[in-house]
Amino acid sequence: MLGIESESAICQPTRAQDPGPELAALRRIVLESRLGLIFDEYPLLTTLLDSSRRIVYANRRSLELMDAAGEESVLGLRFGEAFGCVHARESAAGCGTSAACRFCGAARSVDEGLAGSSVSEECSISRDREGRGESLDMRIWARPIDLEGGAFVLLAAEDISAEKRREVLERVFYHDIANTASGIRSILDLIRMLPGEDPAEYLDLIRAAAGQLIDEIESQRALKAAESRELAVRPVLLDGGQALVAATGLFAYRLHGKATRVAIAPGSEHPLVETDPALLHRVLVNMLKNALEAAERDETVVAGARVESGGEDGTNCAVFWVRNRAVMPEATQSRLFHRSFSTKGPGRGVGTYGMRLLGEGYLGGTIRFRSEPGEGTTFELRLPSGSPLL
């Protein structure tokens, strides 16, 4: 899946088709087994799939998270289609057949269940609700089950989205913020130990570290508000080039004494954009942070801004971009915007997820990326109505 990431489409649960006689017969088997009496009040999301991975039963808990009008509305759909997964429509054959599905915990669980094995996996489903991204994290258990000669897969799932949010929040506060606060204390101790020296350089570092500390806190606050749909957007007319410079300046403390650098590309433009400055800052910082964490030791991460014309409605487009030399594996690319996925390991950051949630869901832009050998990885934020600042 190398190349530019396309715009995320609003992907509500796919509408069920006429089940047909085969699915209707399987449905009768399930109803006669009276499994619904056992699982309908079950606290776990519970579904029963046929050998074609189609839903023939879904309990009430599942229907709630599917936003389904009733069980009949999801019969015949596959798991990701019913939950509105953004990857479910990427292949003509539907859920379980796209490139991203090869790395999906739910797809692997179903395949193992069909093969006769009982398995447990974690799965993160990215879906768009009301035009804004949402990540649903689940722990899934699958096991094969036979009912009157019919082969089915019983899929039980637990919503662990809150657990994943807590993991990330703990990582931020116990790791990033604690480390930054410790750095501020160390600099203050150093000033005390070196009387007579000009403290200006150290004071600048303290200011940069304090800025980073505040930024981490504000980042988590914005992410929480965005996910709960409580985030207010306050657009103003601003200089996009200056916004990019301000975002790069936030890394003065983080990169102090290190070989890795960040620089603005020569010829970078100053697009004039009407947007929320705080949210634009959040997206740009996430783009830079993501690139720096993947950069090589002696690398200079390059960022820039430009204006492109010729949009569908005839308006200009402001493009903010960040590039490093690393190339992402296909598995990483396919899961990049999932909330619980990070290239840095379990419980780590949510930078790319935050980029898309804020950049597309609140700023009305588009997040794209390209990752190819010889070119490295470039992330882009495209915002409407950009024009050069004179």
C-alpha positions in Angstrom: 0.0 0.0 0.0 2.8 2.4 -0.9 1.9 5.9 -2.1 -0.5 8.7 -1.3 -3.1 7.9 1.3 -6.5 8.8 -0.1 -9.1 10.8 1.7 -11.0 8.9 4.3 -14.6 8.4 3.3 -17.6 8.7 5.7 -18.2 5.0 6.2 -21.4 4.2 8.1 -22.4 0.6 8.5 -23.0 -1.0 5.1 -26.7 -1.7 4.4 -27.6 -5.3 4.5 -28.7 -7.0 1.3 -31.5 -9.4 0.8 -30.2 -12.5 2.7 -31.4 -15.0 0.1 -32.5 -18.6 0.8 -29.1 -19.9 1.9 -28.6 -17.3 4.6 -32.2 -17.5 5.6 -31.8 -21.3 6.1 -28.7 -20.7 8.3 -30.6 -18.1 10.2 -33.4 -20.6 11.0 -30.8 -23.0 12.4 -29.5 -20.3 14.7 -33.0 -19.3 15.8 -34.0 -23.0 16.5 -30.8 -23.4 18.5 -32.1 -20.7 20.9 -28.6 -19.2 21.2 -30.2 -15.8 21.2 -31.7 -16.6 24.6 -28.2 -17.2 25.9 -26.3 -14.3 24.4 -28.8 -11.5 23.9 -28.2 -10.0 27.4 -24.5 -11.1 27.3 -22.2 -8.1 28.2 -19.7 -9.0 25.5 -20.3 -8.1 21.8 -21.4 -11.5 20.4 -21.9 -12.4 16.8 -22.3 -15.7 14.9 -20.8 -15.9 11.4 -21.3 -18.4 8.6 -18.6 -20.0 6.5 -18.7 -17.0 4.2 -18.0 -14.7 7.2 -21.5 -13.2 7.1 -23.4 -12.3 10.2 -26.3 -14.6 11.0 -26.8 -13.4 14.6 -25.8 -10.3 16.6 -26.7 -9.7 20.3 -28.0 -6.4 21.6 -24.5 -5.2 22.8 -23.2 -5.7 19.3 -26.1 -3.9 17.7 -25.5 -0.9 20.0 -21.9 -0.4 18.8 -22.9 -1.0 15.2 -25.4 1.8 15.4 -27.8 -0.7 13.9 -31.6 -0.2 13.7 -32.1 -3.9 14.5 -30.7 -7.3 13.9 -32.2 -7.6 10.4 -30.2 -4.5 9.3 -26.9 -6.3 9.7 -27.7 -9.9 8.7 -25.5 -10.9 5.8 -22.9 -8.3 6.5 -19.4 -9.1 7.5 -18.0 -7.9 10.8 -16.1 -4.8 9.6 -19.0 -3.8 7.3 -21.4 -3.9 10.2 -19.2 -1.7 12.3 -18.5 0.8 9.5 -14.7 0.0 9.2 -13.1 2.5 6.7 -11.3 -0.4 5.0 -14.4 -2.5 4.4 -15.1 -0.8 1.1 -11.5 -0.6 -0.2 -11.9 -3.9 -2.1 -14.8 -5.0 -4.3 -15.0 -8.3 -2.4 -15.7 -6.4 0.9 -14.5 -6.8 4.5 -11.6 -9.2 5.0 -10.1 -8.8 1.5 -8.4 -5.4 1.4 -4.6 -4.9 2.0 -5.3 -3.6 5.5 -7.3 -6.7 6.4 -4.2 -8.8 6.3 -3.1 -7.2 9.5 -6.6 -7.0 11.2 -7.1 -8.9 14.4 -10.8 -9.5 13.7 -10.1 -10.9 10.2 -7.4 -13.2 11.5 -9.7 -14.4 14.3 -12.5 -15.3 11.8 -10.1 -17.1 9.5 -8.7 -19.1 12.4 -12.2 -19.9 13.6 -13.2 -21.1 10.2 -10.1 -23.3 10.2 -11.2 -25.0 13.4 -9.1 -23.1 15.9 -10.0 -21.1 19.0 -8.1 -17.8 19.2 -7.9 -14.4 20.9 -6.7 -11.2 19.1 -6.9 -7.5 19.5 -8.5 -5.4 16.8 -8.7 -1.7 16.1 -11.5 -0.6 13.8 -11.3 2.9 12.3 -14.6 4.4 11.3 -16.0 7.8 10.5 -19.1 8.9 12.3 -20.8 12.1 11.3 -17.7 13.0 9.2 -15.3 12.6 12.2 -12.9 9.8 12.8 -13.4 7.3 15.6 -11.3 4.3 16.7 -13.0 1.3 18.2 -10.6 -1.0 20.0 -11.7 -4.5 20.8 -10.3 -7.8 22.3 -11.8 -10.6 20.3 -12.3 -14.3 21.0 -13.3 -16.7 18.2 -14.1 -20.3 18.2 -15.7 -22.7 15.7 -19.2 -24.0 16.5 -21.4 -26.6 14.8 -25.2 -26.3 14.8 -27.2 -29.1 13.2 -24.4 -29.7 10.6 -23.9 -26.1 9.9 -20.4 -24.6 10.4 -20.2 -21.3 12.2 -17.8 -19.0 14.0 -18.8 -17.6 17.4 -17.1 -14.2 17.8 -17.2 -12.5 21.2 -15.6 -9.1 21.6 -14.9 -6.7 24.5 -14.8 -3.0 23.9 -11.3 -2.0 25.3 -11.3 1.6 23.9 -11.2 3.1 27.3 -8.4 0.9 28.4 -6.3 1.9 25.3 -7.0 5.6 26.0 -5.8 5.1 29.6 -2.6 3.4 28.4 -1.8 6.4 26.2 -2.7 8.9 28.9 -0.5 7.1 31.4 2.4 7.0 28.9 2.1 10.8 28.3 1.9 11.8 32.0 4.3 9.1 33.5 6.8 9.2 30.7 6.9 12.3 28.5 5.7 14.9 31.0 7.8 13.4 33.9 10.9 13.4 31.7 10.4 17.0 30.6 9.8 18.1 34.2 12.9 16.2 35.3 14.8 18.1 32.5 13.7 21.4 33.8 14.9 20.6 37.3 18.2 19.4 36.0 18.7 22.7 34.1 17.9 24.7 37.2 20.4 22.6 39.2 23.0 23.3 36.6 22.5 27.1 36.8 23.0 26.9 40.6 26.2 24.9 40.1 27.7 27.3 37.6 27.6 30.7 39.3 29.0 33.6 37.3 28.1 32.1 33.9 25.5 33.8 31.7 22.3 31.9 32.3 20.6 33.1 29.2 21.1 29.9 27.2 19.8 27.8 30.1 16.8 30.1 30.6 15.9 29.7 27.0 16.1 25.9 27.4 13.8 26.1 30.5 11.4 28.2 28.5 11.4 25.7 25.6 11.0 22.8 28.0 8.1 24.5 29.8 6.5 25.1 26.4 6.8 21.4 25.6 5.3 20.5 28.9 2.3 22.7 28.3 2.0 21.5 24.8 1.8 17.8 25.9 -1.0 18.6 28.3 -3.0 20.7 25.8 -2.5 18.0 23.2 -4.2 15.4 25.4 -6.9 17.8 26.4 -7.7 18.6 22.7 -7.7 14.8 21.8 -10.2 14.0 24.6 -12.5 16.9 23.6 -12.3 15.9 19.9 -13.3 12.3 20.7 -16.2 13.3 22.9 -17.3 15.9 20.2 -16.9 18.7 22.6 -14.0 20.5 20.8 -14.9 24.0 19.6 -13.3 25.3 16.4 -12.5 29.0 16.3 -11.1 29.9 12.9 -9.1 33.1 12.2 -7.1 34.3 9.2 -3.5 33.5 9.7 -0.1 33.1 8.1 0.5 29.4 7.6 4.2 29.8 7.2 4.5 31.5 10.6 2.4 28.7 12.1 4.9 26.1 10.7 7.8 28.1 12.1 6.1 28.2 15.6 5.5 24.4 15.5 9.2 23.7 14.6 10.3 26.0 17.4 8.6 23.8 20.0 11.3 21.2 19.5 14.2 23.4 20.6 14.4 21.6 24.0 13.7 18.1 22.7 16.5 18.3 20.1 19.0 20.2 22.2 22.4 18.4 22.1 21.2 15.8 19.6 22.3 15.2 16.1 18.8 15.1 14.7 17.5 18.4 13.5 14.3 20.0 12.0 14.5 22.6 9.3 12.1 24.7 7.1 12.6 23.9 3.4 14.2 26.7 1.3 11.5 28.4 -0.7 8.7 27.4 1.7 5.7 29.6 1.1 3.4 31.5 3.5 -0.2 30.4 2.6 -2.9 32.6 4.0 -5.5 30.3 5.6 -8.7 30.7 7.7 -8.5 28.0 10.3 -8.2 27.4 14.1 -4.6 28.3 15.1 -4.6 26.0 18.1 -5.8 22.9 16.2 -3.5 23.7 13.2 -0.6 23.8 15.7 -1.7 20.4 17.2 -1.7 18.8 13.7 1.7 20.3 12.7 3.3 19.3 16.0 2.1 15.7 15.6 3.4 15.6 12.0 6.8 16.9 13.2 6.9 14.6 16.2 6.0 11.6 14.2 8.8 12.3 11.6 11.4 13.0 14.3 10.7 9.8 16.2 11.3 7.8 13.0 14.3 9.8 11.8 17.9 8.6 11.8 20.4 9.9 14.3 22.1 12.4 12.1 19.1 13.3 10.0 17.5 16.7 9.3 13.7 16.4 9.1 12.4 18.9 6.6 9.1 20.7 6.7 7.5 23.2 4.4 4.3 24.9 3.1 3.1 25.7 -0.3 0.0 26.8 -2.2 -1.6 24.7 -4.9 -4.3 25.9 -7.3 -6.9 24.1 -9.4 -9.1 22.6 -6.7 -12.4 21.1 -7.7 -14.2 24.3 -6.8 -11.6 26.5 -8.3 -10.0 27.6 -5.0 -6.5 27.3 -3.8 -5.2 24.7 -1.4 -2.7 25.3 1.4 -0.4 22.3 1.8 1.8 21.7 4.9 4.3 18.9 4.6 6.9 17.1 6.7 9.5 14.6 5.3 12.1 12.2 6.8 14.2 9.5 5.2 12.6 6.4 6.8 10.3 4.1 4.8 7.4 2.5 6.5 6.6 -1.2 6.1 3.3 -2.0 4.5 1.9 -3.4 7.7 2.6 0.0 9.4 1.0 1.9 6.6 -2.2 -0.1 6.7 -2.7 0.6 10.4 -1.2 4.0 10.7 -4.3 6.0 11.6 -5.7 3.5 14.1 -5.9 4.9 17.6 -4.3 2.0 19.5 -1.5 1.4 16.9 1.9 2.9 17.2 5.2 2.0 15.6 6.8 2.6 19.0 5.1 -0.3 20.8 2.0 -0.9 23.0 0.6 2.0 25.0 2.5 4.6 23.0 1.4 7.8 21.3 -1.5 8.5 19.0 0.2 11.1 16.7 -1.1 10.0 13.3 -4.6 9.2 14.7 -4.7 12.7 16.2 -3.5 14.2 12.9 -6.5 12.7 11.0 -9.0 13.3 13.8 -8.2 17.0 14.1 -7.0 17.7 10.6 -10.0 16.1 8.8 -12.7 15.9 11.4 -12.4 19.5 12.7 -10.3 21.6 10.3 -12.0 20.2 7.2 -8.7 19.3 5.5 -7.1 16.1 4.3 -4.2 14.1 5.7 -2.1 12.2 3.1 1.2 10.4 3.1 3.7 8.9 0.7 6.3 6.4 1.8 8.6 5.0 -0.9 12.2 3.7 -1.1 14.6 6.4 -2.2 12.1 9.2 -1.2 11.4 8.5 2.4 8.1 9.3 4.1 6.2 12.6 3.6 3.0 13.6 5.5 0.8 16.3 4.1 -2.0 18.4 5.6 -4.2 20.0 2.9 -6.5 22.9 3.9 -8.9 24.6 1.6 -8.8 28.3 0.5 -5.0 28.8 0.7 -3.5 31.7 -1.1 0.0 33.3 -0.9 0.5 35.9 1.7 1.7 39.1 0.1 
